[in-house]
Amino acid sequence: MFLIVSSLAAILEAQQPFVHGSDVAFAVRTDQTQYVMGEPIIIRYTVKNVSNGALFVPKSQWGIRCGDPPHLWARLEDNSGKHYEPGYVGSCLGPSPDDRMSVSEGMRKDAVLVRPGQAVHGSFTFQPKVLSDLKPGSYRLESVLYGWNLSLNTSELSELHRMGVPFLIGETHATTHVELQAASKN
């Protein structure tokens, strides 16, 4: 009985078209360590496949479907442990052609294939000016890479499985430090 149950579990696991964040190394950096209060911070990221098989990771900060949450996000943490995180909002002007795509068509547009040992690089902008209660000081910049956390039916899961390479799910974190300085008064 145990052999049948464990074999069934292994088959079901092998059929899942997803892998967890432990299969990638996620790192972030900024071009400088000091910024003037309110100045946009460009966050440069690297996602490296540290697994033994190819996998798909998000291609950019935002997915192709309007209203979906971001794949890359950041917040600041001050020396006392208080977090400063912007919200996000989208404006969708009705259905787009992307909304009519099958799940595999959408993933082909939204993902990039990364083979073992390969890395992809990109950037996104963090806007501290929307955080009105920030004060000058040292902050830990906490960034998150979100995979796809989709509610899929059996047919859609099978469709993704037929693509032959798993997709990243869950989240992976990376940090760096920045210093925010008061604007000079001229």
C-alpha positions in Angstrom: 0.0 0.0 0.0 2.8 2.5 0.9 4.6 1.8 -2.4 1.5 2.6 -4.4 0.8 5.8 -2.5 4.4 7.0 -2.7 4.5 6.1 -6.4 1.3 8.0 -7.1 2.7 11.0 -5.2 5.9 10.9 -7.3 3.9 10.7 -10.5 1.7 13.7 -9.5 4.8 15.7 -8.5 6.5 14.9 -11.8 3.4 16.2 -13.6 3.4 19.6 -11.9 4.4 22.3 -14.3 6.0 24.4 -11.6 9.2 24.7 -9.5 9.8 26.6 -6.3 12.0 29.6 -5.7 14.9 27.4 -4.4 15.6 26.6 -8.0 16.8 30.2 -8.7 19.3 32.6 -7.2 17.8 36.2 -7.1 20.1 39.1 -6.5 19.6 42.9 -6.7 21.8 46.0 -6.8 21.5 49.7 -7.3 23.7 52.0 -9.4 24.6 54.0 -6.4 24.3 53.7 -2.6 23.0 57.2 -1.9 19.9 58.9 -3.2 18.2 62.2 -2.6 14.8 61.9 -0.9 12.1 61.2 -3.6 14.6 60.3 -6.3 13.6 57.1 -8.2 15.8 54.1 -7.5 16.6 51.8 -10.4 16.9 48.3 -9.1 18.9 46.0 -11.3 18.2 42.3 -10.8 19.7 38.9 -11.8 17.8 35.7 -11.8 20.1 32.7 -12.1 18.9 29.1 -12.6 20.7 27.0 -10.0 18.7 23.9 -10.6 19.5 20.9 -12.8 16.8 21.6 -15.4 15.6 24.4 -17.5 12.8 26.6 -16.2 10.7 29.6 -17.0 10.9 32.8 -15.0 9.0 36.1 -15.4 10.3 38.3 -18.2 9.6 41.6 -16.6 8.1 43.4 -13.6 4.6 43.4 -14.9 2.8 40.5 -16.5 0.9 40.8 -19.8 -2.5 40.8 -18.3 -3.9 44.1 -17.0 -4.7 43.9 -13.3 -2.3 41.1 -12.5 0.1 41.7 -9.5 3.7 42.5 -10.3 6.4 39.8 -10.6 9.0 42.2 -9.1 8.4 44.5 -6.1 10.4 46.3 -3.5 10.0 48.0 -0.1 12.3 49.8 2.3 13.0 48.8 5.9 14.5 51.4 8.4 16.9 50.7 11.3 14.0 50.1 13.6 12.4 47.4 11.4 9.6 49.6 10.1 8.6 48.9 6.5 7.7 51.4 3.8 6.0 49.8 0.8 4.2 51.5 -2.0 0.9 50.2 -3.3 0.1 49.7 -6.9 -2.9 50.3 -9.0 -3.8 49.6 -12.6 -6.1 51.0 -15.2 -7.6 48.6 -17.7 -9.5 50.1 -20.6 -11.5 47.0 -21.3 -10.5 43.6 -22.6 -7.2 43.2 -24.5 -6.1 40.5 -26.9 -3.9 39.2 -24.1 -7.1 38.4 -22.1 -8.2 36.0 -24.8 -5.0 34.0 -25.0 -4.8 30.4 -23.8 -2.7 29.9 -20.6 0.3 28.6 -22.6 0.1 31.5 -25.1 0.1 33.9 -22.3 3.1 32.2 -20.6 5.1 32.2 -23.8 4.8 36.1 -23.8 5.2 36.5 -20.1 8.1 34.2 -19.4 11.8 33.6 -20.4 13.5 30.2 -20.6 16.5 29.9 -18.4 18.7 26.8 -18.7 20.8 25.5 -15.8 23.6 27.9 -14.9 22.2 30.7 -17.1 21.0 34.1 -15.8 18.6 36.8 -17.0 19.1 40.4 -16.0 16.7 43.3 -15.9 15.7 46.4 -14.0 12.6 48.1 -12.5 12.1 51.4 -10.8 11.3 51.9 -7.1 9.5 55.3 -6.5 10.1 56.4 -2.9 8.4 59.7 -3.5 5.0 58.1 -3.0 6.0 57.3 0.6 5.3 60.5 2.4 6.5 59.4 5.8 10.1 58.5 4.8 12.9 60.4 6.5 16.6 60.7 5.5 18.6 57.7 6.7 19.9 54.2 6.0 17.5 51.7 4.6 17.5 48.1 3.6 16.0 47.7 0.1 14.0 44.5 0.1 13.1 43.1 -3.3 10.9 40.2 -4.1 10.6 38.1 -7.3 7.1 36.6 -7.5 6.6 33.6 -9.7 3.2 32.6 -11.0 0.6 31.8 -8.4 -2.3 30.9 -10.7 -5.5 29.1 -10.0 -5.6 26.7 -12.9 -8.1 24.0 -13.9 -6.9 20.5 -14.9 -7.0 21.3 -18.6 -4.8 24.4 -18.1 -2.3 22.5 -15.9 -2.1 19.9 -18.7 -1.5 22.6 -21.3 1.4 24.0 -19.3 2.8 20.6 -18.6 2.9 20.0 -22.4 5.2 23.0 -22.8 7.8 20.6 -21.3 9.6 23.1 -18.9 8.3 24.1 -15.5 7.5 27.7 -14.4 8.6 29.4 -11.2 6.0 29.7 -8.4 6.2 31.3 -5.0 8.6 34.1 -4.1 12.3 34.7 -3.7 13.9 37.6 -1.8 17.0 39.7 -2.2 18.3 42.8 -0.4 20.7 45.6 -0.6 21.3 48.9 1.3 20.6 52.5 0.3 21.0 55.8 2.0 18.3 58.5 1.5 19.6 62.0 2.0 17.6 65.3 2.4 17.5 67.5 -0.7 19.9 70.3 -0.6 18.4 73.8 -0.1 19.7 76.2 -2.7 
